[in-house]
Amino acid sequence: MKVTLEGITKVFPPHSKKESPVTAVSNFNLEIPDGKLVALLGPSGCGKSTLLNMICGLEAPTSGSVFFDENDVTKLPPEKRGVGMVFQNYALYPHMSARKNILFPLGNLKGKAKLTKEEKNKRMLDAARIVQIENLLERKPGNMSGGQQQRVAIARALVKYPGILLLDEPLSNLDARLRLETREEIRRIQKNTGITTVFVTHDQEEAMSISDIIVLMKKGVFQQSGKPQDVYDNPANLFVAKFLGTPAINVFKGRIEGGKVYIGDEAVSDVPGCGDREVFIGIRPEGFIPDKNGPLTCDFRSIDVLGRDYMIVAAHGEAEAPVIRAIVDSENKIEENPEKVRFSFKKNKFFVFDAKTEERIYVG
């Protein structure tokens, strides 16, 4: 099922007369293709969960419309939208077994949708098989690990045969190993079922690893969407460039002057046709090339061995962070403990942003 958001805005009223209304989501437009796994990504408080709740129907938009395929569901209650929701805290009934937790939504079906006991059990067993918990059906949540509880919550959402599966920070309560295993499991389940899935997270590694499409948000405003690698390789603005990537992109203050980009007194790149202005320069860690004749000179700090690669840690007076990090192939030879290290750059890892708007300046 395709999901379309048109001009979605959500404004929460103030809690007191001294406070102002809070705009959680502002004029948000997005099309989520049928059968894809889409991650809503951004820092805490950016409006991701609020947007998910408006897709589900738990929140009503202040303005704008929500469409499932060609049907306007903006005013439709949650129980009539045909969605499955998995919450951050799983929301399982502690006194019920996994079997009864999964069966619970089916007991609320009325009229033509009402199922026989045999039909309910078949759906329950099918959902349990998909998430691989057939041997845990008699356990209660208190006797399960976090990852097992997560699977029960997903099975409970799937048992309704939803057209859309919504996951709100589903991995945040798991330890690092379980997070990795469970996110791989979510991807497997989504591929096997083909259900349109919207996954809310603030963890860019999670989003990049399992999503067909990532959608970045900042303070309730759409920033950029696309395939994870495409967005990483072509950030539309400085926020996107900074948010994606580990280690983070290295950012320098600079300027365009006479068709050249300067960091400090050094001209590091030609940018013909660009007017003079203050800029930020972003260079991915893997975008540095050690080069004794390179245009950028930095103060050497240390080398961290990473195996097949190593990371040169350096500093520069125009860098935003105290140190810059350059990941280079271990075949590159650096003299032992030099005072200075010079770099040239891979063009596709070197980005220029306007200092005022922070929008990308495309320099070819």
C-alpha positions as CSV (number, residue, x, y, z in Angstrom):
1,M,0.0,0.0,0.0
2,K,1.3,3.4,-0.9
3,V,1.2,6.2,1.7
4,T,1.1,9.9,0.6
5,L,1.4,12.8,3.0
6,E,0.3,16.2,1.6
7,G,1.1,19.4,3.5
8,I,1.0,17.7,6.9
9,T,1.4,20.1,9.8
10,K,0.9,19.4,13.5
11,V,0.8,22.2,16.1
12,F,0.5,21.4,19.7
13,P,-1.2,24.0,22.0
14,P,0.8,25.5,24.8
15,H,0.7,24.0,28.2
16,S,0.4,27.4,29.9
17,K,-0.3,31.0,28.9
18,K,3.4,31.8,29.2
19,E,4.3,29.2,26.5
20,S,3.9,29.3,22.8
21,P,2.3,26.7,20.6
22,V,4.8,24.0,19.4
23,T,5.0,23.1,15.7
24,A,6.1,19.4,15.7
25,V,5.7,18.9,12.0
26,S,5.6,21.6,9.4
27,N,4.1,21.4,5.8
28,F,5.5,17.9,5.3
29,N,5.1,16.2,1.9
30,L,6.2,12.6,1.3
31,E,5.3,9.6,-0.9
32,I,6.1,6.2,0.6
33,P,6.1,3.6,-2.2
34,D,4.1,0.4,-1.9
35,G,6.1,-2.5,-0.4
36,K,9.2,-0.5,0.7
37,L,10.8,-0.1,4.1
38,V,11.2,3.6,4.8
39,A,13.1,5.0,7.8
40,L,12.1,8.3,9.3
41,L,15.5,9.6,10.6
42,G,16.5,12.5,12.6
43,P,17.5,13.7,16.1
44,S,15.2,13.4,19.1
45,G,12.4,15.9,19.0
46,C,12.4,16.3,15.2
47,G,8.8,15.1,14.8
48,K,9.4,11.5,13.6
49,S,7.1,9.8,16.1
50,T,4.4,12.5,15.7
51,L,4.5,12.0,11.9
52,L,4.2,8.2,12.5
53,N,1.2,8.8,14.8
54,M,-0.5,10.8,12.2
55,I,-0.1,8.0,9.7
56,C,-1.5,5.6,12.2
57,G,-4.4,7.9,13.3
58,L,-3.3,8.3,16.9
59,E,-2.8,12.0,16.2
60,A,-4.9,14.2,13.9
61,P,-2.9,16.7,11.7
62,T,-3.6,20.4,12.3
63,S,-3.7,20.7,8.5
64,G,-2.9,18.5,5.5
65,S,-4.0,15.1,4.3
66,V,-3.0,11.4,4.7
67,F,-3.7,9.0,1.8
68,F,-3.5,5.3,1.7
69,D,-3.2,4.5,-2.0
70,E,-5.9,6.9,-3.4
71,N,-8.1,6.9,-0.2
72,D,-8.1,10.0,2.1
73,V,-7.8,8.5,5.6
74,T,-7.1,11.8,7.4
75,K,-10.2,11.6,9.5
76,L,-10.4,7.8,9.7
77,P,-9.9,6.3,13.2
78,P,-6.9,4.1,13.8
79,E,-8.8,0.8,14.0
80,K,-10.2,1.4,10.5
81,R,-6.9,2.2,8.8
82,G,-5.6,-1.4,8.6
83,V,-2.2,-0.6,10.1
84,G,-0.1,-2.6,12.5
85,M,1.8,-0.6,15.1
86,V,4.9,-1.7,17.1
87,F,5.7,0.7,20.0
88,Q,9.1,1.4,21.6
89,N,8.1,-0.3,24.8
90,Y,6.4,-3.3,23.0
91,A,3.1,-2.7,25.1
92,L,2.6,-6.5,25.7
93,Y,0.1,-7.7,28.2
94,P,2.2,-9.1,31.0
95,H,-0.5,-11.5,32.3
96,M,-1.0,-13.1,28.9
97,S,1.1,-15.7,27.1
98,A,2.7,-14.8,23.7
99,R,-0.1,-16.8,22.1
100,K,-2.8,-14.7,23.7
101,N,-0.9,-11.5,23.1
102,I,-0.8,-12.3,19.4
103,L,-4.4,-13.4,19.3
104,F,-5.7,-10.3,21.1
105,P,-6.2,-8.0,18.1
106,L,-8.3,-10.6,16.3
107,G,-10.8,-10.6,19.2
108,N,-11.8,-7.1,18.3
109,L,-12.8,-7.9,14.7
110,K,-16.6,-7.4,14.1
111,G,-19.1,-8.1,11.4
112,K,-17.8,-9.5,8.1
113,A,-14.2,-9.3,9.4
114,K,-15.0,-11.5,12.4
115,L,-13.0,-14.8,12.4
116,T,-13.7,-18.3,13.6
117,K,-11.5,-19.8,16.3
118,E,-9.7,-21.9,13.7
119,E,-9.0,-18.9,11.5
120,K,-7.6,-17.0,14.5
121,N,-5.3,-19.8,15.4
122,K,-4.1,-20.2,11.9
123,R,-3.3,-16.5,11.6
124,M,-1.6,-16.5,15.0
125,L,0.6,-19.5,14.0
126,D,1.4,-18.0,10.7
127,A,2.6,-14.7,12.4
128,A,4.6,-16.7,15.0
129,R,6.4,-18.6,12.2
130,I,7.2,-15.4,10.3
131,V,9.0,-14.0,13.4
132,Q,10.3,-17.5,14.5
133,I,8.8,-17.8,17.9
134,E,6.7,-20.9,17.5
135,N,8.4,-22.5,20.6
136,L,7.7,-19.5,22.8
137,L,4.0,-19.2,22.5
138,E,3.2,-20.4,26.0
139,R,5.7,-18.0,27.7
140,K,4.6,-14.7,29.3
141,P,6.6,-11.5,28.5
142,G,8.3,-11.6,31.8
143,N,10.0,-14.8,30.9
144,M,11.3,-13.6,27.6
145,S,14.3,-11.6,26.5
146,G,13.9,-8.1,25.0
147,G,14.4,-9.5,21.5
148,Q,11.8,-12.2,22.0
149,Q,9.3,-9.6,23.3
150,Q,10.0,-7.5,20.2
151,R,9.2,-10.5,18.0
152,V,5.9,-11.1,19.8
153,A,5.0,-7.4,19.3
154,I,5.8,-7.6,15.6
155,A,3.7,-10.8,15.3
156,R,0.8,-9.1,17.1
157,A,1.0,-6.3,14.5
158,L,1.3,-8.8,11.6
159,V,-1.6,-11.0,12.6
160,K,-4.1,-8.4,11.5
161,Y,-2.7,-8.6,7.9
162,P,-2.0,-4.9,7.9
163,G,-1.5,-2.9,4.7
164,I,1.1,-0.9,6.5
165,L,3.5,-1.7,9.4
166,L,4.6,1.1,11.6
167,L,7.6,0.7,13.9
168,D,8.4,3.5,16.5
169,E,12.0,3.2,17.8
170,P,11.6,-0.6,18.1
171,L,15.2,-1.4,18.9
172,S,16.0,1.3,21.5
173,N,15.5,-0.9,24.5
174,L,17.8,-3.7,23.3
175,D,21.5,-4.2,23.9
176,A,24.0,-3.7,21.0
177,R,24.1,-7.4,19.9
178,L,20.3,-7.8,20.0
179,R,19.8,-4.5,18.1
180,L,21.9,-5.9,15.3
181,E,20.2,-9.2,15.2
182,T,16.7,-7.7,15.5
183,R,17.2,-5.1,12.8
184,E,18.3,-7.9,10.5
185,E,15.2,-9.8,11.5
186,I,12.9,-6.8,10.8
187,R,14.4,-6.5,7.3
188,R,13.9,-10.3,6.7
189,I,10.3,-10.1,7.8
190,Q,9.6,-7.0,5.7
191,K,11.1,-8.6,2.6
192,N,9.2,-11.9,3.1
193,T,5.8,-10.2,3.7
194,G,6.2,-7.2,1.2
195,I,4.3,-5.0,3.7
196,T,4.9,-1.3,3.3
197,T,6.9,-0.5,6.5
198,V,7.7,2.8,8.2
199,F,10.5,2.6,10.7
200,V,11.3,5.5,13.1
201,T,14.8,5.8,14.5
202,H,17.4,8.4,15.5
203,D,20.2,5.9,14.8
204,Q,21.6,6.5,11.3
205,E,23.4,3.2,11.2
206,E,20.1,1.4,11.7
207,A,18.4,3.4,9.1
208,M,21.2,3.1,6.5
209,S,21.6,-0.7,7.0
210,I,18.0,-1.9,6.5
211,S,16.0,0.7,4.6
212,D,15.1,1.0,1.0
213,I,14.6,4.8,1.5
214,I,15.6,7.1,4.3
215,V,13.8,10.4,5.1
216,L,15.7,12.9,7.1
217,M,13.9,15.4,9.4
218,K,15.0,18.4,11.4
219,K,12.7,20.3,13.7
220,G,9.6,18.9,12.0
221,V,10.8,20.0,8.5
222,F,11.6,17.6,5.6
223,Q,15.3,17.7,4.7
224,Q,16.0,15.0,2.1
225,S,14.9,11.5,1.1
226,G,16.3,8.8,-1.2
227,K,18.2,5.5,-1.2
228,P,20.6,5.5,1.9
229,Q,23.8,5.5,-0.2
230,D,22.5,8.1,-2.6
231,V,21.7,10.5,0.3
232,Y,25.1,9.8,1.9
233,D,26.9,10.5,-1.3
234,N,24.9,13.6,-2.2
235,P,23.7,15.5,0.9
236,A,21.4,18.4,0.1
237,N,22.5,20.5,3.0
238,L,25.0,20.7,5.9
239,F,22.5,19.1,8.4
240,V,22.2,15.9,6.2
241,A,26.0,15.8,5.6
242,K,26.6,16.0,9.4
243,F,23.9,13.6,10.4
244,L,25.0,10.7,8.2
245,G,28.4,9.0,8.5
246,T,30.6,7.4,11.1
247,P,33.1,8.9,11.8
248,A,31.2,12.2,11.1
249,I,32.1,14.4,8.2
250,N,34.9,16.9,8.8
251,V,33.6,20.5,8.5
252,F,35.7,23.6,7.9
253,K,34.9,27.3,7.7
254,G,36.0,28.7,4.4
255,R,35.2,31.1,1.6
256,I,34.8,31.3,-2.1
257,E,37.0,34.0,-3.6
258,G,37.9,34.5,-7.3
259,G,36.6,31.1,-8.4
260,K,38.5,29.2,-5.7
261,V,37.5,27.6,-2.3
262,Y,39.8,28.7,0.5
263,I,40.3,27.0,3.9
264,G,42.4,29.6,5.8
265,D,45.0,30.9,3.4
266,E,45.1,27.8,1.2
267,A,43.1,27.4,-2.0
268,V,41.9,23.8,-1.9
269,S,39.6,23.6,-5.0
270,D,38.5,25.4,-8.1
271,V,34.8,26.4,-8.2
272,P,34.4,28.3,-11.5
273,G,31.2,30.3,-11.8
274,C,30.5,30.5,-8.1
275,G,30.2,34.0,-6.6
276,D,32.3,35.1,-3.7
277,R,30.8,34.2,-0.3
278,E,31.4,32.6,3.1
279,V,31.0,28.8,3.0
280,F,31.4,25.6,5.0
281,I,33.4,22.8,3.4
282,G,32.6,19.2,4.3
283,I,35.0,16.4,3.6
284,R,34.1,12.8,4.4
285,P,36.8,10.9,6.4
286,E,37.4,8.5,3.4
287,G,37.7,11.5,1.1
288,F,41.3,12.5,2.2
289,I,44.3,11.5,0.2
290,P,47.7,11.9,1.9
291,D,49.7,14.0,-0.6
292,K,53.0,15.8,0.2
293,N,52.0,18.3,-2.5
294,G,48.3,18.5,-1.4
295,P,46.5,21.8,-1.0
296,L,45.4,21.4,2.6
297,T,48.0,21.5,5.4
298,C,47.0,20.1,8.9
299,D,48.7,19.6,12.2
300,F,49.5,15.9,12.7
301,R,48.2,14.4,16.0
302,S,48.3,10.6,15.7
303,I,47.6,7.5,13.6
304,D,45.0,4.9,14.7
305,V,45.4,1.5,13.1
306,L,42.1,0.0,11.9
307,G,43.4,-3.1,10.1
308,R,43.3,-2.7,6.3
309,D,42.9,1.1,6.8
310,Y,44.2,3.6,9.3
311,M,42.9,6.8,10.6
312,I,45.0,9.9,10.6
313,V,44.0,12.2,13.4
314,A,44.9,15.8,12.7
315,A,43.9,19.4,13.5
316,H,43.2,22.6,11.6
317,G,42.4,26.1,12.9
318,E,39.4,26.4,10.6
319,A,37.9,23.0,11.5
320,E,34.6,23.0,13.5
321,A,35.8,20.1,15.7
322,P,39.0,19.9,17.7
323,V,40.3,17.2,15.5
324,I,39.7,16.0,11.9
325,R,39.7,12.3,11.0
326,A,41.0,10.9,7.7
327,I,40.5,7.2,6.9
328,V,43.1,6.1,4.4
329,D,44.4,2.9,2.9
330,S,47.2,1.3,5.0
331,E,49.3,1.2,1.8
332,N,49.7,4.9,2.1
333,K,53.0,5.6,3.8
334,I,53.2,8.5,6.4
335,E,56.5,9.4,7.9
336,E,56.6,8.7,11.6
337,N,55.2,11.5,13.8
338,P,55.5,14.4,11.3
339,E,54.6,17.9,12.5
340,K,52.4,18.5,9.5
341,V,50.4,16.3,7.1
342,R,49.1,17.5,3.7
343,F,46.0,16.2,1.9
344,S,44.4,16.3,-1.5
345,F,40.8,15.1,-1.9
346,K,38.4,12.7,-3.7
347,K,36.1,15.0,-5.6
348,N,33.0,13.0,-4.8
349,K,33.7,13.3,-1.0
350,F,34.2,17.0,-1.0
351,F,31.2,19.3,-0.5
352,V,30.6,23.0,-0.3
353,F,27.7,24.6,1.6
354,D,26.5,28.2,1.8
355,A,27.4,29.6,5.2
356,K,24.1,31.4,5.6
357,T,21.5,29.0,4.3
358,E,23.7,25.8,4.8
359,E,22.3,24.6,1.5
360,R,24.7,22.6,-0.9
361,I,26.5,24.6,-3.5
362,Y,27.0,22.2,-6.5
363,V,30.5,22.8,-7.8
364,G,30.9,19.9,-10.2
